Amino acid sequence: MILSLASALLLMQAAPAAVDGAAASADADKKICKREKQIGSLVRAKKICRTKAEWDAAEAQARQDVGEIQRTTRAPANG
């Protein structure tokens, strides 16, 4: 049993991930819905649906915004 589990894990690691352009495009067009909590409410949430590509773009923009804020924010001087 342990041997078969170990061999299955090795096969999963050895097998290359076969992703062609069509599969990547289908993944980008996949609709994903998330629930985001509303600020100021303990129970209210808003359902937001976007494609995977739109979620990825929003995440990249958020990271860029945070990086910009971190680069431009200066620590207060002690004294």
Number of C-alpha atoms within 10 A of each C-alpha: 6 7 8 9 10 11 12 12 11 11 11 11 10 9 8 8 8 6 9 8 8 9 11 10 13 10 13 15 14 12 13 13 12 12 11 11 13 11 9 7 8 8 8 11 13 10 9 10 13 15 15 18 16 16 17 13 12 13 12 12 12 12 12 12 12 11 11 11 11 10 9 8 8 8 6 6 5 4 3
